[in-house]
Amino acid sequence: MIQYVRMPYMIYDLAIIGGGPAGVAAGVYAARKQLSTIFITKDWNCQSAVSEGIENWIGTVNITGQELAKKLEKHLKAYSGEFVEIHEGEICESVSQNVGVPGDKSSGTFHIKTNRGDYEVGTVLISTGSHRRKLDVPGANRLEHKGLTYCASCDGPMFSGQDVAVIGGGNAAFDSAAQLLAYCKSVTLLNRSEKFRADPGTIEKVSTNSHFKILRNAVPKEVLGDKFVNGLVYTNIISGKEVKIDVSGIFIEIGSTPITDFAKNLVNLNKSGYIITDPANQKTSTVGIWAAGDCTDGLYHQNNIAAGDAVKALEDIYLFLKAK
């Protein structure tokens, strides 16, 4: 195991926490701007790392999630040089603000504790992403990435001309349905209650499509299929009746859980645990801390947007540090 040892007086300009598209984009820009940076990541995987084919990563026609992760890692390591110190296999456990003490070199900085060490930094960019909430029914785990997926943007085109289902009742579910209707034969949306969490306008826009069907009060019970998804069983909670539908793809949109617990006492989070940011520059409620990507309260969460948000944040961090 690699041991990282730092003298007490070593203070980095910046800490980047997270190794997905947002974190890597920030790391590349930090290196180019010659900011002394510690890059902390458990691994190089993002939510899309499990996708068989990503067709909307700009500049690349089609790439698997694992290929994307490897390319991100390679890009950062090619630029890191003497400025970005990469700590793989580290998990951030907490971030705290150092209390200003006259004569103390760490005054006005942040203390980061990981599973391997402690670090002092001048600024922090949180880009830890989120975890998709998993569908917890028989067959779901076994057939994940074999017809059952958590990303319509990434995997939807592979189901062109086929019958698919979307599980969820929020804006994300209806947005996914709208994407899928562009190329799928039919889309059936299952919502576990009578009412939807999505905006009325969003619901109305999708519902006018003749190839779209809504099943209310429908609770998934089992995902069917041998080597690949071929159906779904749900229970109607009003009648108690079990119903089987034939679909070759199932898209899960039942929410995400942001990875922000380590920072909950330092920055403002919304009721779902996402970090609240200023969309103009990605600043959080705490001076000296920025956030980008799927851990934030941004309206849309995609790889391209995550990378763009991180670049925006780095531009602002650079100006902030140079003004000190």
C-alpha positions as CSV (number, residue, x, y, z in Angstrom):
1,M,0.0,0.0,0.0
2,I,1.3,3.4,-0.9
3,Q,1.7,5.7,2.1
4,Y,1.4,9.4,1.6
5,V,3.2,11.5,4.2
6,R,3.0,15.3,4.3
7,M,4.8,17.7,6.6
8,P,2.5,19.8,8.9
9,Y,3.3,23.0,7.0
10,M,2.4,21.7,3.6
11,I,-0.8,23.4,2.4
12,Y,-2.2,22.6,-1.1
13,D,-3.9,25.3,-3.1
14,L,-6.8,22.9,-3.9
15,A,-8.3,19.6,-3.1
16,I,-10.4,17.8,-5.7
17,I,-12.6,15.1,-4.3
18,G,-14.0,12.6,-6.8
19,G,-12.6,10.8,-9.9
20,G,-15.5,11.0,-12.4
21,P,-15.9,13.4,-15.4
22,A,-16.2,16.5,-13.1
23,G,-13.2,15.6,-10.9
24,V,-11.0,14.8,-13.9
25,A,-12.0,17.9,-15.8
26,A,-11.1,20.0,-12.7
27,G,-7.8,18.1,-12.3
28,V,-6.7,18.8,-15.9
29,Y,-7.5,22.5,-15.5
30,A,-5.8,22.7,-12.1
31,A,-2.7,21.2,-13.7
32,R,-2.8,23.7,-16.6
33,K,-3.2,26.6,-14.2
34,Q,-0.3,25.2,-12.1
35,L,-2.3,25.0,-8.8
36,S,-0.8,22.7,-6.2
37,T,-3.6,20.2,-6.0
38,I,-4.3,17.0,-4.1
39,F,-6.7,14.8,-6.1
40,I,-8.6,12.3,-3.9
41,T,-10.6,9.5,-5.4
42,K,-11.7,6.0,-4.5
43,D,-11.5,5.0,-8.2
44,W,-12.1,6.4,-11.6
45,N,-15.6,5.2,-12.1
46,C,-18.7,7.3,-12.4
47,Q,-22.3,6.1,-12.8
48,S,-21.8,5.6,-16.5
49,A,-18.8,3.3,-16.0
50,V,-21.2,0.3,-16.1
51,S,-22.8,1.4,-19.4
52,E,-22.2,-0.8,-22.4
53,G,-22.4,2.1,-24.8
54,I,-22.3,5.8,-24.3
55,E,-23.3,7.8,-27.4
56,N,-23.6,11.3,-26.0
57,W,-20.0,11.9,-24.7
58,I,-19.2,14.9,-27.0
59,G,-16.4,14.1,-29.5
60,T,-16.8,10.4,-29.2
61,V,-19.4,8.5,-31.3
62,N,-19.7,5.5,-29.0
63,I,-17.7,4.4,-26.0
64,T,-18.2,1.9,-23.2
65,G,-18.3,3.2,-19.6
66,Q,-15.1,1.4,-18.7
67,E,-13.3,2.9,-21.7
68,L,-14.5,6.3,-20.7
69,A,-13.2,5.8,-17.1
70,K,-9.8,4.7,-18.4
71,K,-9.5,7.6,-20.8
72,L,-10.4,10.1,-18.0
73,E,-7.7,8.5,-15.8
74,K,-5.1,8.6,-18.7
75,H,-5.9,12.2,-19.5
76,L,-5.4,13.5,-16.0
77,K,-2.2,11.4,-15.4
78,A,-0.8,12.8,-18.7
79,Y,-1.2,16.4,-17.4
80,S,-0.8,16.0,-13.6
81,G,3.0,16.6,-13.6
82,E,4.3,18.3,-10.5
83,F,1.1,20.1,-9.7
84,V,-1.6,17.5,-9.3
85,E,-0.8,14.8,-6.7
86,I,-3.1,11.9,-7.4
87,H,-4.3,9.8,-4.4
88,E,-6.1,6.7,-5.7
89,G,-7.9,4.4,-3.4
90,E,-8.6,7.1,-0.8
91,I,-12.0,7.9,0.6
92,C,-12.8,11.3,2.0
93,E,-14.2,10.9,5.5
94,S,-14.6,14.6,6.5
95,V,-13.9,18.2,5.5
96,S,-13.6,20.8,8.2
97,Q,-12.7,24.5,8.3
98,N,-9.6,25.5,10.3
99,V,-10.3,28.2,12.8
100,G,-8.2,31.3,12.2
101,V,-5.3,31.6,14.7
102,P,-2.8,34.4,14.4
103,G,0.5,33.1,13.2
104,D,-0.9,29.7,12.3
105,K,-0.1,28.9,8.6
106,S,-3.3,26.8,8.4
107,S,-5.6,29.7,9.3
108,G,-8.4,30.1,6.8
109,T,-7.8,26.7,5.2
110,F,-9.6,23.4,5.3
111,H,-8.7,20.1,6.9
112,I,-9.4,17.0,4.9
113,K,-9.4,13.6,6.6
114,T,-9.3,10.4,4.5
115,N,-8.9,6.7,5.2
116,R,-5.2,7.2,4.6
117,G,-4.2,10.6,5.9
118,D,-4.9,14.2,6.7
119,Y,-4.3,17.2,4.5
120,E,-4.5,21.0,4.7
121,V,-5.8,22.9,1.6
122,G,-6.8,26.4,0.7
123,T,-9.8,25.5,-1.4
124,V,-12.0,22.5,-2.1
125,L,-13.9,21.2,-5.1
126,I,-16.4,18.5,-4.2
127,S,-17.2,16.3,-7.2
128,T,-18.2,13.0,-5.6
129,G,-21.3,12.3,-7.7
130,S,-24.2,10.2,-6.6
131,H,-25.5,6.6,-6.5
132,R,-28.6,5.6,-8.4
133,R,-31.3,4.1,-6.1
134,K,-31.5,0.5,-7.1
135,L,-34.7,-1.4,-8.0
136,D,-35.0,-4.0,-5.2
137,V,-37.0,-6.9,-6.7
138,P,-36.1,-10.4,-7.8
139,G,-34.2,-10.4,-11.1
140,A,-33.2,-6.8,-11.0
141,N,-29.6,-7.3,-9.9
142,R,-29.1,-10.4,-12.1
143,L,-30.3,-8.6,-15.2
144,E,-28.7,-5.2,-14.6
145,H,-26.9,-4.1,-17.8
146,K,-28.6,-6.9,-19.5
147,G,-31.7,-4.9,-20.4
148,L,-32.2,-3.3,-17.1
149,T,-30.4,0.1,-16.9
150,Y,-30.3,3.3,-15.0
151,C,-29.4,5.7,-17.8
152,A,-31.7,6.4,-20.7
153,S,-29.3,8.9,-22.2
154,C,-26.5,6.4,-22.2
155,D,-28.2,3.1,-23.1
156,G,-31.5,4.2,-24.7
157,P,-30.5,4.0,-28.4
158,M,-29.6,0.4,-28.0
159,F,-33.3,-0.3,-27.7
160,S,-34.4,1.3,-30.9
161,G,-37.6,-0.2,-32.3
162,Q,-38.3,-2.2,-29.1
163,D,-40.9,-2.1,-26.3
164,V,-39.5,-0.7,-23.1
165,A,-40.6,0.3,-19.6
166,V,-39.7,3.2,-17.4
167,I,-40.1,2.9,-13.6
168,G,-40.6,6.1,-11.7
169,G,-43.0,9.1,-11.5
170,G,-40.7,12.2,-11.2
171,N,-39.4,14.6,-13.9
172,A,-36.4,12.3,-14.5
173,A,-38.8,9.4,-15.4
174,F,-40.8,11.4,-17.8
175,D,-37.7,13.0,-19.3
176,S,-36.3,9.5,-19.9
177,A,-39.6,8.4,-21.4
178,A,-39.5,11.4,-23.8
179,Q,-36.0,10.4,-24.9
180,L,-37.0,6.8,-25.4
181,L,-40.0,7.7,-27.5
182,A,-37.8,9.1,-30.2
183,Y,-36.6,5.6,-31.2
184,C,-38.4,2.9,-29.2
185,K,-41.5,1.2,-30.5
186,S,-43.4,1.9,-27.2
187,V,-42.7,3.2,-23.7
188,T,-44.7,2.1,-20.7
189,L,-44.2,4.1,-17.5
190,L,-45.0,2.5,-14.1
191,N,-45.8,4.8,-11.1
192,R,-46.3,3.2,-7.7
193,S,-49.1,5.7,-6.8
194,E,-52.0,7.5,-8.4
195,K,-50.2,10.9,-8.4
196,F,-46.9,11.8,-10.0
197,R,-44.0,13.9,-8.6
198,A,-43.3,15.3,-12.1
199,D,-44.4,18.7,-13.2
200,P,-47.8,18.8,-14.9
201,G,-46.3,20.4,-18.0
202,T,-43.7,17.6,-18.3
203,I,-46.4,15.0,-17.9
204,E,-48.7,16.6,-20.5
205,K,-45.9,16.9,-23.0
206,V,-45.0,13.2,-23.0
207,S,-48.6,11.9,-22.5
208,T,-49.7,13.2,-26.0
209,N,-47.5,10.6,-27.7
210,S,-49.6,7.6,-28.9
211,H,-46.8,5.2,-28.2
212,F,-46.7,6.1,-24.5
213,K,-48.7,4.4,-21.8
214,I,-49.0,5.1,-18.1
215,L,-49.7,2.5,-15.4
216,R,-50.7,4.1,-12.1
217,N,-50.6,2.3,-8.7
218,A,-48.2,-0.2,-10.3
219,V,-45.5,-1.6,-8.0
220,P,-42.8,-3.7,-9.7
221,K,-42.6,-7.2,-8.3
222,E,-40.1,-9.1,-10.6
223,V,-37.9,-8.6,-13.6
224,L,-38.1,-11.5,-16.0
225,G,-35.5,-12.9,-18.4
226,D,-32.8,-15.5,-18.8
227,K,-29.8,-13.9,-20.3
228,F,-31.6,-10.7,-21.1
229,V,-34.7,-8.9,-20.0
230,N,-37.9,-10.1,-21.6
231,G,-40.6,-8.9,-19.2
232,L,-41.7,-7.4,-16.0
233,V,-44.3,-8.3,-13.4
234,Y,-46.0,-5.6,-11.4
235,T,-48.8,-5.6,-8.7
236,N,-51.7,-3.2,-9.0
237,I,-52.0,-2.0,-5.4
238,I,-55.7,-1.1,-5.7
239,S,-56.9,-4.5,-7.1
240,G,-54.0,-6.6,-5.8
241,K,-53.8,-8.2,-9.2
242,E,-50.4,-9.2,-10.6
243,V,-49.8,-8.3,-14.2
244,K,-47.0,-9.3,-16.7
245,I,-45.9,-7.0,-19.5
246,D,-43.5,-7.9,-22.3
247,V,-40.6,-5.5,-22.6
248,S,-37.0,-5.9,-23.7
249,G,-35.7,-2.9,-21.8
250,I,-36.4,-1.5,-18.3
251,F,-35.2,2.0,-17.3
252,I,-35.1,2.8,-13.6
253,E,-35.7,6.4,-12.5
254,I,-36.5,6.2,-8.8
255,G,-34.0,8.8,-7.7
256,S,-30.4,9.1,-6.7
257,T,-28.5,9.4,-3.4
258,P,-25.7,12.0,-3.5
259,I,-22.3,11.2,-1.9
260,T,-22.2,14.3,0.3
261,D,-22.5,13.0,3.9
262,F,-18.9,13.9,4.7
263,A,-19.7,17.6,4.0
264,K,-23.1,17.9,5.5
265,N,-21.9,20.0,8.4
266,L,-19.9,22.3,6.3
267,V,-22.1,23.3,3.2
268,N,-25.8,23.8,2.7
269,L,-27.6,20.8,1.3
270,N,-31.2,20.6,-0.1
271,K,-33.7,18.2,1.4
272,S,-32.5,15.4,-0.8
273,G,-28.9,15.8,0.3
274,Y,-27.5,17.5,-2.8
275,I,-25.1,20.4,-2.4
276,I,-26.7,23.8,-3.1
277,T,-24.5,25.8,-5.6
278,D,-24.6,29.0,-7.4
279,P,-25.0,28.0,-11.1
280,A,-22.9,31.0,-12.2
281,N,-19.7,29.7,-10.6
282,Q,-20.5,26.5,-8.6
283,K,-19.8,28.2,-5.3
284,T,-21.4,26.6,-2.2
285,S,-22.6,28.3,0.9
286,T,-19.1,28.2,2.4
287,V,-16.4,30.5,1.1
288,G,-13.6,28.5,-0.4
289,I,-15.7,25.4,-1.3
290,W,-17.1,24.7,-4.7
291,A,-19.1,21.7,-6.0
292,A,-19.7,20.2,-9.4
293,G,-21.5,17.3,-11.1
294,D,-24.1,14.9,-9.8
295,C,-23.6,15.7,-6.1
296,T,-25.0,19.2,-6.7
297,D,-28.6,20.5,-6.9
298,G,-28.1,21.3,-10.6
299,L,-31.3,20.6,-12.7
300,Y,-29.6,18.2,-15.1
301,H,-27.1,15.5,-14.3
302,Q,-25.0,14.2,-17.2
303,N,-21.3,13.5,-17.9
304,N,-20.9,16.5,-20.2
305,I,-22.7,18.9,-17.8
306,A,-20.6,17.6,-14.9
307,A,-17.4,18.3,-16.8
308,G,-18.5,21.7,-17.8
309,D,-19.6,22.6,-14.2
310,A,-16.1,21.6,-13.0
311,V,-14.3,23.7,-15.5
312,K,-16.5,26.6,-14.5
313,A,-15.6,26.0,-10.9
314,L,-11.9,25.8,-11.6
315,E,-11.9,29.1,-13.4
316,D,-13.5,30.7,-10.4
317,I,-11.2,28.9,-7.9
318,Y,-8.2,30.2,-9.9
319,L,-9.4,33.8,-9.6
320,F,-10.2,33.3,-6.0
321,L,-6.7,32.0,-5.2
322,K,-4.9,34.7,-7.2
323,A,-6.9,37.4,-5.5
324,K,-5.8,36.3,-2.0
